[in-house]
């Protein structure tokens, strides 16, 4: 029996914590865990996402944004794009349900 697909940002984060962290890193910290998860859900389902970052950089194309986050995963290193920091933020969310209010690096 196949696993149920995530339908909420929380379910997406729990199922795909590394992808969520890579979306945060790709956003240069703009996205919080729940925002990154919503981008992931919208990308998976082919929906537009009007988050300021996705709208500006991808013209709302969440699928392209998700694809870039996955393709660029090996480059998520260094200032403002560090995967290890993004993953710690996701892990903290999974443990405590707490996340930054505005952007992940602040």
Residue pairs with C-beta under 8 A, 6 or more apart in sequence:
3 15
6 12
6 14
6 15
6 16
6 41
7 41
8 41
9 33
9 34
9 35
9 37
9 38
9 41
10 34
10 37
12 20
12 37
12 38
12 40
12 41
13 20
13 33
13 34
13 36
13 37
13 90
13 93
13 94
14 94
16 37
16 40
17 87
17 90
17 91
17 94
18 87
19 40
19 66
19 69
19 70
20 33
20 36
20 37
20 40
20 90
21 36
21 83
21 86
21 87
21 89
21 90
22 69
22 70
22 72
22 73
22 76
22 83
22 86
23 31
23 36
23 37
23 39
23 40
23 65
23 66
23 69
24 31
24 32
24 33
24 36
24 86
24 89
24 90
24 104
25 69
25 73
25 76
25 81
25 82
25 83
25 85
25 86
26 65
26 68
26 69
26 72
26 76
26 81
27 36
27 53
27 104
28 80
28 81
28 105
29 80
29 81
29 86
29 103
29 104
29 105
29 106
30 52
30 53
30 103
30 104
31 39
31 51
31 53
31 103
31 104
32 89
32 99
32 100
32 101
32 102
32 103
32 104
33 89
33 90
33 93
33 99
33 104
34 93
34 99
35 51
38 49
38 51
39 49
39 51
39 54
39 62
39 65
39 66
40 62
40 66
41 47
42 48
42 49
42 62
42 63
42 66
43 49
43 62
43 63
43 64
43 65
43 66
43 67
44 63
44 66
46 62
46 63
47 62
48 60
48 61
48 62
49 55
49 60
49 62
49 65
50 60
54 60
54 61
54 62
54 65
57 65
58 64
58 65
58 68
73 83
75 81
76 82
76 83
76 86
77 83
80 105
85 105
86 104
89 99
89 100
89 104
92 98
92 99
93 99
100 106
